[in-house]
Amino acid sequence: MHELSLVFFTVLAQSTVGMFLILAAMLMVNQDVSRQRILSRGLGAVLVMLGIAGVAAMTHLGHPLRAINVVFGLEHFSALSVEILATSLFGGAVFTFGAMVHFGILPKLQKLVLAGAMALGVLLLLAIANVYTLATVPAWNSGWTIFQFVMTAFVVGIPAAALLLRSQSTLLGAYQKNADRALATLGFLVMGIVLVGYPLYLFWLGQVDLPVNPLGLFEYHGSLMLARLALLFVGMGLWVISATRGSNTAAGLTAISTVLVLIAELCGRIFFYDLHMFASGM
C-alpha cells in the first residue's frame, strides 16, 4: 500500500467534516449563548483533525513547497486544485466562526458564517470524491465512491461529535444526555445504511469487468474487509448500546468506539486505493 498519506488525508478530512456538520447543526438550532460557547469549544478539535489531514496530504507531495502549484490548476478547475482550495476555505471558515463566538464578534452574523462553513464542508466532501471518480479507473468510476466517502464522514463524525459532547457533560447537563441519545439513534441508522450498502458495493464491484477478483488482488484484502465490518459493528455498537441504555457521560467508552470506527474506515480506504491497480493502461 503506497498511498497511506492519502488514506489518512481523505479519511481524516471527511471525518472532520462529518464531526463539524453535527456540531454545526446543534449550534444552528441552539439559542442559549453560554451553551453555544461550550459547543463551539469542539471546533478546536475539528481544526486539529483537519490540520493533521493537511499534514498527511503534504507528505504525499514529496516536495511540500510545490503545493503552491495547485493554485495554477484552478485556471482549468483541476479536481485536485479544487479539493485543496475547498480544504483551505473550509478550515478558514471554521476558524473564523470559532473566533467570532469566542470573542463575541458580530453575533448577528455568526450563524451566517456557520452556514457558509457547513456549505464549504459539503463542498469539500464532494471535491474529494470528484478527484477519484475517474473514467480511467473502472473500480472508482461510480456513485459508490461518493457513497463511501460521505458515509466515512458520518460513521466517524457522529461518535466523534458525541465524544466532544461527553467531554463537556458536566457543563452541558441534561442537554448533553438528550443530544447523546439522539446521536446514538442517528449512529444506529447510519450503521444500518453502511452495513447494507457496503455489501452491495462489493457485489457491484464483482460485476465490473476487471482482470482479477479485487478481493484476491492482494492476500490481505479478504481479511481487511472482514476487519472493517467487524470494527465498524463493534465500534458503533459499543457506543450506541451504552447511550440507549442511559450511560451517556462515559467519554472513555466513546473514545474507544471512535478509534475503532476510524480504524475500520482506514481499512476500507486502503482497499479502495489498492483498486487503482486496475487503472487503464496499467
ROVEX-246647 format. One record per residue (C-alpha): residue number from 1; x, y, z. Coordinates in steps of 0.5 Angstrom, whole numbers, always signed. Example, Ala and Ser with C-alpha at 12.3 -4.5 7.8 and 13.67 -1.06 7.14 Angstrom:
2
+-----+-------+-------+-------+
| pos |    c1 |    c2 |    c3 |
+-----+-------+-------+-------+
|   1 |   +25 |    -9 |   +16 |
|   2 |   +27 |    -2 |   +14 |
+-----+-------+-------+-------+
***
This chain:
282
+-----+-------+-------+-------+
| pos |    c1 |    c2 |    c3 |
+-----+-------+-------+-------+
|   1 |    +0 |    +0 |    +0 |
|   2 |    +4 |    +6 |    -3 |
|   3 |    -2 |   +11 |    -1 |
|   4 |    -2 |   +11 |    +6 |
|   5 |    -1 |   +19 |    +6 |
|   6 |    -7 |   +20 |    +2 |
|   7 |   -11 |   +14 |    +6 |
|   8 |   -10 |   +19 |   +12 |
|   9 |   -12 |   +25 |    +9 |
|  10 |   -18 |   +23 |    +6 |
|  11 |   -21 |   +19 |   +12 |
|  12 |   -19 |   +25 |   +17 |
|  13 |   -21 |   +30 |   +13 |
|  14 |   -28 |   +27 |   +11 |
|  15 |   -29 |   +25 |   +19 |
|  16 |   -27 |   +32 |   +21 |
|  17 |   -33 |   +35 |   +16 |
|  18 |   -38 |   +30 |   +19 |
|  19 |   -36 |   +32 |   +26 |
|  20 |   -37 |   +39 |   +24 |
|  21 |   -43 |   +38 |   +21 |
|  22 |   -46 |   +35 |   +27 |
|  23 |   -44 |   +40 |   +32 |
|  24 |   -46 |   +46 |   +27 |
|  25 |   -53 |   +43 |   +27 |
|  26 |   -53 |   +44 |   +34 |
|  27 |   -50 |   +51 |   +34 |
|  28 |   -55 |   +53 |   +29 |
|  29 |   -61 |   +51 |   +33 |
|  30 |   -59 |   +53 |   +40 |
|  31 |   -61 |   +60 |   +42 |
|  32 |   -57 |   +59 |   +49 |
|  33 |   -51 |   +64 |   +49 |
|  34 |   -47 |   +60 |   +54 |
|  35 |   -49 |   +53 |   +51 |
|  36 |   -46 |   +56 |   +44 |
|  37 |   -40 |   +58 |   +47 |
|  38 |   -39 |   +51 |   +50 |
|  39 |   -41 |   +47 |   +44 |
|  40 |   -36 |   +52 |   +40 |
|  41 |   -30 |   +49 |   +44 |
|  42 |   -31 |   +43 |   +40 |
|  43 |   -29 |   +47 |   +34 |
|  44 |   -21 |   +47 |   +36 |
|  45 |   -21 |   +39 |   +35 |
|  46 |   -24 |   +40 |   +28 |
|  47 |   -19 |   +45 |   +27 |
|  48 |   -13 |   +40 |   +30 |
|  49 |   -16 |   +34 |   +26 |
|  50 |   -16 |   +38 |   +19 |
|  51 |    -9 |   +40 |   +21 |
|  52 |    -7 |   +33 |   +21 |
|  53 |   -10 |   +31 |   +15 |
|  54 |    -7 |   +37 |   +12 |
|  55 |    +0 |   +35 |   +14 |
|  56 |    -1 |   +28 |   +11 |
|  57 |    -3 |   +31 |    +5 |
|  58 |    +3 |   +35 |    +5 |
|  59 |    +8 |   +29 |    +6 |
|  60 |    +5 |   +26 |    -1 |
|  61 |    +7 |   +31 |    -5 |
|  62 |   +15 |   +29 |    -4 |
|  63 |   +17 |   +37 |    -4 |
|  64 |   +11 |   +40 |    +0 |
|  65 |   +14 |   +47 |    -2 |
|  66 |   +11 |   +45 |    -9 |
|  67 |    +4 |   +46 |    -6 |
|  68 |    +3 |   +53 |    -9 |
|  69 |    +3 |   +50 |   -16 |
|  70 |    -4 |   +47 |   -14 |
|  71 |    -6 |   +55 |   -15 |
|  72 |    -5 |   +55 |   -22 |
|  73 |    -9 |   +49 |   -23 |
|  74 |   -15 |   +53 |   -21 |
|  75 |   -15 |   +56 |   -28 |
|  76 |   -17 |   +50 |   -31 |
|  77 |   -21 |   +48 |   -25 |
|  78 |   -17 |   +42 |   -23 |
|  79 |   -20 |   +37 |   -19 |
|  80 |   -14 |   +37 |   -14 |
|  81 |   -14 |   +44 |   -14 |
|  82 |   -21 |   +45 |   -12 |
|  83 |   -20 |   +40 |    -7 |
|  84 |   -14 |   +43 |    -4 |
|  85 |   -18 |   +50 |    -4 |
|  86 |   -24 |   +47 |    -1 |
|  87 |   -20 |   +45 |    +5 |
|  88 |   -17 |   +51 |    +6 |
|  89 |   -23 |   +55 |    +5 |
|  90 |   -27 |   +50 |   +10 |
|  91 |   -21 |   +51 |   +15 |
|  92 |   -21 |   +58 |   +15 |
|  93 |   -29 |   +59 |   +16 |
|  94 |   -29 |   +54 |   +22 |
|  95 |   -23 |   +58 |   +25 |
|  96 |   -27 |   +65 |   +23 |
|  97 |   -33 |   +62 |   +26 |
|  98 |   -30 |   +60 |   +33 |
|  99 |   -26 |   +66 |   +33 |
| 100 |   -33 |   +70 |   +33 |
| 101 |   -36 |   +66 |   +38 |
| 102 |   -30 |   +66 |   +43 |
| 103 |   -29 |   +74 |   +42 |
| 104 |   -37 |   +76 |   +42 |
| 105 |   -36 |   +79 |   +35 |
| 106 |   -42 |   +81 |   +31 |
| 107 |   -47 |   +76 |   +34 |
| 108 |   -52 |   +77 |   +29 |
| 109 |   -47 |   +75 |   +23 |
| 110 |   -45 |   +69 |   +27 |
| 111 |   -50 |   +64 |   +24 |
| 112 |   -49 |   +66 |   +17 |
| 113 |   -42 |   +65 |   +18 |
| 114 |   -43 |   +58 |   +21 |
| 115 |   -48 |   +56 |   +15 |
| 116 |   -42 |   +58 |   +10 |
| 117 |   -38 |   +54 |   +14 |
| 118 |   -43 |   +48 |   +13 |
| 119 |   -43 |   +49 |    +6 |
| 120 |   -36 |   +49 |    +5 |
| 121 |   -36 |   +42 |    +9 |
| 122 |   -40 |   +39 |    +4 |
| 123 |   -37 |   +42 |    -2 |
| 124 |   -30 |   +39 |    +1 |
| 125 |   -33 |   +32 |    +1 |
| 126 |   -36 |   +33 |    -6 |
| 127 |   -29 |   +36 |    -8 |
| 128 |   -25 |   +30 |    -5 |
| 129 |   -30 |   +25 |    -8 |
| 130 |   -29 |   +28 |   -15 |
| 131 |   -22 |   +27 |   -15 |
| 132 |   -23 |   +20 |   -15 |
| 133 |   -29 |   +19 |   -20 |
| 134 |   -24 |   +17 |   -26 |
| 135 |   -26 |   +14 |   -32 |
| 136 |   -19 |   +11 |   -33 |
| 137 |   -20 |    +7 |   -26 |
| 138 |   -27 |    +3 |   -27 |
| 139 |   -27 |    +1 |   -20 |
| 140 |   -27 |    +8 |   -18 |
| 141 |   -32 |   +11 |   -23 |
| 142 |   -39 |   +10 |   -20 |
| 143 |   -43 |   +13 |   -15 |
| 144 |   -41 |    +8 |   -10 |
| 145 |   -34 |   +13 |    -9 |
| 146 |   -39 |   +19 |    -7 |
| 147 |   -43 |   +14 |    -2 |
| 148 |   -37 |   +11 |    +1 |
| 149 |   -33 |   +18 |    +2 |
| 150 |   -40 |   +21 |    +5 |
| 151 |   -41 |   +15 |   +10 |
| 152 |   -34 |   +16 |   +12 |
| 153 |   -36 |   +23 |   +14 |
| 154 |   -42 |   +21 |   +19 |
| 155 |   -39 |   +14 |   +21 |
| 156 |   -33 |   +17 |   +24 |
| 157 |   -36 |   +24 |   +25 |
| 158 |   -42 |   +22 |   +29 |
| 159 |   -39 |   +18 |   +35 |
| 160 |   -33 |   +24 |   +35 |
| 161 |   -38 |   +29 |   +36 |
| 162 |   -41 |   +25 |   +42 |
| 163 |   -34 |   +24 |   +45 |
| 164 |   -33 |   +32 |   +45 |
| 165 |   -40 |   +33 |   +48 |
| 166 |   -39 |   +28 |   +53 |
| 167 |   -32 |   +31 |   +55 |
| 168 |   -37 |   +37 |   +57 |
| 169 |   -42 |   +33 |   +60 |
| 170 |   -41 |   +37 |   +67 |
| 171 |   -42 |   +44 |   +64 |
| 172 |   -48 |   +42 |   +59 |
| 173 |   -52 |   +38 |   +64 |
| 174 |   -59 |   +35 |   +61 |
| 175 |   -58 |   +38 |   +54 |
| 176 |   -52 |   +33 |   +53 |
| 177 |   -55 |   +27 |   +55 |
| 178 |   -61 |   +28 |   +51 |
| 179 |   -56 |   +30 |   +45 |
| 180 |   -52 |   +24 |   +46 |
| 181 |   -59 |   +19 |   +46 |
| 182 |   -61 |   +23 |   +39 |
| 183 |   -54 |   +22 |   +36 |
| 184 |   -54 |   +15 |   +38 |
| 185 |   -60 |   +14 |   +34 |
| 186 |   -57 |   +17 |   +28 |
| 187 |   -51 |   +13 |   +29 |
| 188 |   -55 |    +7 |   +29 |
| 189 |   -59 |    +9 |   +23 |
| 190 |   -52 |   +11 |   +19 |
| 191 |   -49 |    +4 |   +21 |
| 192 |   -55 |    +0 |   +18 |
| 193 |   -54 |    +4 |   +12 |
| 194 |   -47 |    +2 |   +11 |
| 195 |   -48 |    -5 |   +13 |
| 196 |   -53 |    -6 |    +8 |
| 197 |   -49 |    -1 |    +3 |
| 198 |   -42 |    -4 |    +3 |
| 199 |   -44 |   -11 |    +1 |
| 200 |   -48 |    -8 |    -4 |
| 201 |   -42 |    -4 |    -6 |
| 202 |   -38 |   -11 |    -6 |
| 203 |   -43 |   -14 |   -10 |
| 204 |   -43 |    -8 |   -16 |
| 205 |   -35 |    -9 |   -16 |
| 206 |   -35 |   -16 |   -17 |
| 207 |   -39 |   -14 |   -23 |
| 208 |   -34 |    -9 |   -26 |
| 209 |   -30 |   -12 |   -32 |
| 210 |   -23 |   -13 |   -28 |
| 211 |   -17 |   -17 |   -30 |
| 212 |   -18 |   -21 |   -23 |
| 213 |   -22 |   -21 |   -17 |
| 214 |   -21 |   -15 |   -13 |
| 215 |   -22 |   -19 |    -6 |
| 216 |   -16 |   -23 |    -9 |
| 217 |   -11 |   -18 |   -11 |
| 218 |    -7 |   -18 |    -5 |
| 219 |    -7 |   -23 |    +0 |
| 220 |    -9 |   -19 |    +6 |
| 221 |   -16 |   -16 |    +2 |
| 222 |   -21 |   -21 |    +5 |
| 223 |   -18 |   -20 |   +12 |
| 224 |   -18 |   -13 |   +11 |
| 225 |   -26 |   -13 |    +9 |
| 226 |   -28 |   -17 |   +15 |
| 227 |   -24 |   -13 |   +20 |
| 228 |   -27 |    -7 |   +17 |
| 229 |   -34 |    -9 |   +18 |
| 230 |   -32 |   -12 |   +25 |
| 231 |   -29 |    -6 |   +28 |
| 232 |   -35 |    -2 |   +25 |
| 233 |   -40 |    -6 |   +28 |
| 234 |   -36 |    -7 |   +35 |
| 235 |   -34 |    +1 |   +35 |
| 236 |   -41 |    +4 |   +33 |
| 237 |   -45 |    -2 |   +37 |
| 238 |   -41 |    +0 |   +44 |
| 239 |   -43 |    +7 |   +44 |
| 240 |   -50 |    +6 |   +41 |
| 241 |   -52 |    +1 |   +46 |
| 242 |   -49 |    +5 |   +52 |
| 243 |   -52 |   +11 |   +50 |
| 244 |   -59 |    +8 |   +49 |
| 245 |   -58 |    +4 |   +56 |
| 246 |   -57 |   +11 |   +60 |
| 247 |   -50 |   +11 |   +60 |
| 248 |   -49 |   +18 |   +57 |
| 249 |   -43 |   +21 |   +60 |
| 250 |   -38 |   +16 |   +59 |
| 251 |   -33 |   +19 |   +55 |
| 252 |   -27 |   +14 |   +55 |
| 253 |   -32 |    +8 |   +52 |
| 254 |   -34 |   +13 |   +47 |
| 255 |   -27 |   +15 |   +45 |
| 256 |   -25 |    +7 |   +44 |
| 257 |   -31 |    +7 |   +40 |
| 258 |   -29 |   +13 |   +36 |
| 259 |   -22 |   +10 |   +35 |
| 260 |   -25 |    +3 |   +33 |
| 261 |   -29 |    +6 |   +27 |
| 262 |   -23 |   +11 |   +25 |
| 263 |   -19 |    +4 |   +24 |
| 264 |   -25 |    +1 |   +20 |
| 265 |   -25 |    +7 |   +15 |
| 266 |   -18 |    +7 |   +14 |
| 267 |   -18 |    -1 |   +13 |
| 268 |   -23 |    +1 |    +8 |
| 269 |   -20 |    +6 |    +5 |
| 270 |   -13 |    +2 |    +4 |
| 271 |   -17 |    -3 |    +0 |
| 272 |   -20 |    +3 |    -4 |
| 273 |   -13 |    +6 |    -6 |
| 274 |   -11 |    -1 |    -8 |
| 275 |   -16 |    -1 |   -13 |
| 276 |   -12 |    +4 |   -17 |
| 277 |    -8 |    -2 |   -20 |
| 278 |   -14 |    -3 |   -25 |
| 279 |   -13 |    +4 |   -28 |
| 280 |   -13 |    +3 |   -36 |
| 281 |    -6 |    +2 |   -38 |
| 282 |    -3 |    -1 |   -32 |
+-----+-------+-------+-------+
***
